[in-house]
Amino acid sequence: MLSKVVICGVDTAGLPKLTAKENEELMKKLKEGDAAARDRFIVGNMRLVLSLVKRFWAKNANADDVFQAGCVGLIKAIENFDLAYNVKFSTYAVPMIMGEIKRYLRDGNSLRVSRSIRDTAYRILKVRERIEERDEEATIEKIAAEMQVKEREVVYALDAISDPVSLYEPVYNKTGDTLQLVDQLFDESQSDEIWTERVALREAIARLSEREQKILMLRYFEGKTQTEISAEVGISQAQVSRLEKNALGAIRREIS
């Protein structure tokens, strides 16, 4: 992350350095409403943000997002700083920048896991470690049995503390080609077998009479009763029942 030179579109290697006197003069001007001085002061103090970002690197945290959080803290510090404090701006700003970065790292994850589930997951990890120390395979069944909990609780707790993975995470196959995780996913409801069955069903329905097709449409797609269908089609309920039964039998013979 921190090997990046450009963060949030900012060339951090080219950030200007302000002397203590320049900082003081710009602060006085921006407090008087000088917009240009404010912009220059912010840019001139981004190195302070960058130095703190390096101290708060966390797994899976995005460099741009962490830097932005630090810049929010910097701007808040500028807005709240009072020249009467008689302290260096950096001394005042550091805790506020650190606070914004910590808040992002703590709250930035959209997936919230309760404390009880986290505690359960950590106990599971300890049990798994004990089982593996016995040279045994730490299966879900063994872990659940040793903890005297249900297997689904073990699975749920471990899933809850797992890091989310992007669908566009690169994975590799035996040929060495780079693929994305999304390329490995498929919809079981759209398999070749099911697709073939649907084609056969559609063709079987097409071979039915127009009246039989209408009865099946009203019965199974619109959810109407045989009595309601008989009134709409203009035949008796017994005839509807017979036509429905014949149509279903014809379809079964076609696709079997």
C-alpha positions as CSV (number, residue, x, y, z in Angstrom):
1,M,0.0,0.0,0.0
2,L,2.6,2.6,1.1
3,S,4.9,2.0,-1.8
4,K,2.4,4.0,-3.8
5,V,3.5,7.4,-4.9
6,V,0.1,8.6,-6.0
7,I,-2.7,8.4,-3.5
8,C,-6.1,9.8,-4.2
9,G,-4.6,11.5,-7.3
10,V,-2.0,13.3,-5.1
11,D,1.7,12.8,-6.0
12,T,2.9,12.4,-2.4
13,A,6.5,12.4,-3.5
14,G,6.0,16.0,-4.7
15,L,4.2,17.4,-1.7
16,P,5.6,20.8,-0.7
17,K,7.3,21.3,2.7
18,L,6.3,24.4,4.7
19,T,8.5,26.0,7.3
20,A,7.1,26.8,10.7
21,K,7.0,30.4,9.8
22,E,5.1,29.7,6.6
23,N,2.6,27.5,8.5
24,E,2.0,30.3,11.0
25,E,1.5,33.0,8.3
26,L,-0.8,30.8,6.2
27,M,-2.9,29.9,9.3
28,K,-3.4,33.6,10.1
29,K,-4.5,34.3,6.5
30,L,-6.9,31.4,6.3
31,K,-8.5,32.3,9.6
32,E,-9.1,35.7,8.0
33,G,-11.0,34.0,5.2
34,D,-8.2,33.7,2.6
35,A,-9.3,30.7,0.4
36,A,-6.0,30.5,-1.4
37,A,-4.0,30.4,1.9
38,R,-6.4,27.6,3.1
39,D,-5.7,25.5,0.1
40,R,-2.0,26.0,0.3
41,F,-2.0,25.2,4.0
42,I,-3.9,21.9,3.5
43,V,-1.6,20.7,0.7
44,G,1.4,21.8,2.7
45,N,0.4,19.6,5.7
46,M,-0.5,16.5,3.7
47,R,2.9,15.1,4.5
48,L,1.7,15.1,8.2
49,V,-1.3,13.0,7.1
50,L,1.0,10.6,5.1
51,S,3.3,10.0,8.0
52,L,0.4,9.0,10.2
53,V,-1.1,6.8,7.5
54,K,2.1,4.7,7.5
55,R,1.7,4.1,11.2
56,F,-1.9,2.9,10.9
57,W,-1.6,0.4,8.0
58,A,-4.2,-2.4,8.5
59,K,-4.8,-5.5,6.5
60,N,-7.3,-5.0,3.6
61,A,-7.4,-1.3,4.2
62,N,-7.3,0.8,1.0
63,A,-4.5,3.3,0.9
64,D,-6.7,5.9,-0.8
65,D,-9.5,5.5,1.8
66,V,-7.1,5.7,4.7
67,F,-5.4,8.8,3.3
68,Q,-8.8,10.4,2.7
69,A,-9.8,9.8,6.3
70,G,-6.6,11.4,7.5
71,C,-7.3,14.4,5.3
72,V,-10.7,14.7,6.8
73,G,-9.0,14.9,10.2
74,L,-6.6,17.5,8.9
75,I,-9.4,19.7,7.7
76,K,-11.3,19.3,11.0
77,A,-8.1,20.3,12.8
78,I,-7.7,23.4,10.6
79,E,-11.4,24.4,11.2
80,N,-11.1,24.0,15.0
81,F,-7.6,25.3,15.6
82,D,-7.3,28.6,17.5
83,L,-4.2,30.7,17.3
84,A,-4.7,31.5,21.0
85,Y,-3.9,27.9,21.8
86,N,-0.2,28.9,21.7
87,V,0.8,25.4,20.4
88,K,2.2,24.2,17.1
89,F,-0.5,23.2,14.6
90,S,1.0,19.8,14.1
91,T,0.8,19.1,17.9
92,Y,-2.9,20.0,17.8
93,A,-3.7,18.2,14.5
94,V,-2.0,14.8,15.1
95,P,-4.6,13.5,17.6
96,M,-7.5,14.6,15.4
97,I,-6.0,13.0,12.2
98,M,-5.2,9.8,14.2
99,G,-8.8,9.8,15.5
100,E,-10.3,9.9,12.0
101,I,-8.0,7.2,10.7
102,K,-8.8,4.9,13.6
103,R,-12.5,5.6,13.2
104,Y,-12.3,4.6,9.5
105,L,-10.3,1.4,10.3
106,R,-12.8,0.5,13.0
107,D,-16.0,1.4,11.3
108,G,-15.1,1.2,7.6
109,N,-16.1,-2.4,7.3
110,S,-19.7,-2.6,6.1
111,L,-20.0,-6.1,7.6
112,R,-20.8,-5.9,11.3
113,V,-20.2,-9.0,13.4
114,S,-21.5,-9.2,17.0
115,R,-19.2,-9.6,19.9
116,S,-20.8,-13.0,20.9
117,I,-20.2,-14.4,17.4
118,R,-16.6,-13.2,17.4
119,D,-16.0,-14.8,20.8
120,T,-17.5,-18.1,19.6
121,A,-15.3,-18.0,16.5
122,Y,-12.1,-17.5,18.5
123,R,-13.1,-20.4,20.8
124,I,-13.5,-22.5,17.7
125,L,-10.1,-21.6,16.5
126,K,-8.6,-22.6,19.8
127,V,-10.4,-26.0,19.8
128,R,-9.3,-26.5,16.2
129,E,-5.7,-25.9,17.2
130,R,-6.0,-28.4,20.1
131,I,-7.4,-31.1,17.7
132,E,-4.7,-30.5,15.2
133,E,-2.1,-30.8,18.0
134,R,-3.4,-34.3,18.5
135,D,-2.5,-35.0,14.8
136,E,-6.2,-35.3,14.0
137,E,-8.2,-33.6,11.2
138,A,-10.1,-30.7,12.7
139,T,-13.4,-31.3,11.0
140,I,-16.6,-29.3,11.7
141,E,-18.1,-32.4,13.3
142,K,-15.2,-32.9,15.7
143,I,-15.1,-29.2,16.6
144,A,-18.8,-29.1,17.3
145,A,-18.7,-32.2,19.3
146,E,-15.8,-31.0,21.5
147,M,-17.5,-27.6,22.0
148,Q,-21.0,-29.2,22.5
149,V,-22.6,-26.9,20.0
150,K,-24.4,-27.5,16.7
151,E,-22.4,-27.9,13.5
152,R,-24.2,-25.0,11.9
153,E,-23.1,-22.7,14.7
154,V,-19.4,-23.6,14.0
155,V,-19.9,-22.9,10.3
156,Y,-21.7,-19.6,10.9
157,A,-19.2,-18.3,13.3
158,L,-16.2,-19.1,11.1
159,D,-17.9,-17.5,8.1
160,A,-18.6,-14.4,10.1
161,I,-15.0,-13.7,10.8
162,S,-13.7,-14.6,7.3
163,D,-12.5,-11.7,5.2
164,P,-14.8,-10.9,2.3
165,V,-13.3,-11.7,-1.1
166,S,-13.9,-9.7,-4.2
167,L,-15.5,-11.5,-7.1
168,Y,-12.7,-10.1,-9.2
169,E,-10.0,-11.6,-7.0
170,P,-7.4,-13.2,-9.3
171,V,-7.2,-17.0,-9.1
172,Y,-5.1,-19.5,-11.1
173,N,-5.7,-22.8,-12.9
174,K,-3.4,-25.7,-13.8
175,T,-2.4,-24.1,-17.1
176,G,-1.1,-21.0,-15.2
177,D,-3.7,-18.7,-16.8
178,T,-5.0,-15.9,-14.5
179,L,-8.7,-16.1,-14.0
180,Q,-11.1,-14.2,-11.7
181,L,-13.2,-15.7,-9.0
182,V,-16.3,-14.6,-10.8
183,D,-15.3,-16.8,-13.7
184,Q,-15.5,-19.9,-11.5
185,L,-19.0,-19.3,-10.3
186,F,-22.1,-20.7,-12.1
187,D,-25.8,-20.8,-11.5
188,E,-26.8,-24.4,-10.8
189,S,-30.4,-23.5,-11.8
190,Q,-29.2,-22.8,-15.3
191,S,-27.2,-26.0,-16.0
192,D,-27.2,-27.7,-19.4
193,E,-29.5,-30.4,-18.1
194,I,-32.1,-28.1,-16.7
195,W,-31.9,-25.9,-19.9
196,T,-32.5,-29.0,-22.0
197,E,-35.5,-30.0,-19.9
198,R,-37.0,-26.6,-20.2
199,V,-36.6,-26.7,-24.0
200,A,-38.3,-30.2,-24.1
201,L,-41.1,-28.9,-21.8
202,R,-41.7,-25.9,-24.0
203,E,-41.9,-28.1,-27.1
204,A,-44.2,-30.5,-25.4
205,I,-46.6,-27.7,-24.4
206,A,-46.5,-26.4,-27.9
207,R,-47.9,-29.7,-29.2
208,L,-51.0,-29.4,-27.0
209,S,-54.2,-28.0,-28.3
210,E,-54.9,-24.3,-27.8
211,R,-57.6,-25.1,-25.2
212,E,-55.2,-27.3,-23.2
213,Q,-52.5,-24.7,-23.3
214,K,-54.8,-22.1,-22.0
215,I,-56.0,-24.3,-19.2
216,L,-52.5,-25.0,-18.1
217,M,-51.6,-21.3,-18.3
218,L,-54.6,-20.4,-16.1
219,R,-54.0,-23.3,-13.7
220,Y,-50.3,-23.2,-13.1
221,F,-49.2,-19.7,-14.1
222,E,-52.1,-17.6,-12.8
223,G,-53.1,-20.0,-10.0
224,K,-56.8,-20.2,-10.8
225,T,-59.0,-23.0,-9.6
226,Q,-60.7,-25.5,-12.0
227,T,-64.1,-23.8,-11.2
228,E,-62.7,-20.4,-12.1
229,I,-61.2,-21.8,-15.3
230,S,-64.5,-23.5,-16.3
231,A,-66.3,-20.2,-16.0
232,E,-63.7,-18.4,-18.1
233,V,-63.3,-21.0,-20.8
234,G,-67.0,-21.9,-21.0
235,I,-66.9,-25.6,-20.2
236,S,-67.7,-27.7,-17.1
237,Q,-65.3,-28.2,-14.2
238,A,-65.3,-31.9,-15.0
239,Q,-64.1,-31.1,-18.6
240,V,-61.4,-28.8,-17.2
241,S,-60.2,-31.6,-14.9
242,R,-60.1,-34.1,-17.8
243,L,-58.3,-31.8,-20.2
244,E,-55.8,-30.8,-17.5
245,K,-55.1,-34.4,-16.7
246,N,-54.7,-35.4,-20.4
247,A,-52.4,-32.4,-21.0
248,L,-50.1,-33.3,-18.1
249,G,-50.0,-36.9,-19.2
250,A,-49.0,-35.9,-22.7
251,I,-46.2,-33.7,-21.4
252,R,-44.9,-36.4,-19.2
253,R,-44.7,-38.8,-22.1
254,E,-42.9,-36.2,-24.3
255,I,-40.2,-35.4,-21.8
256,S,-39.7,-38.8,-20.2
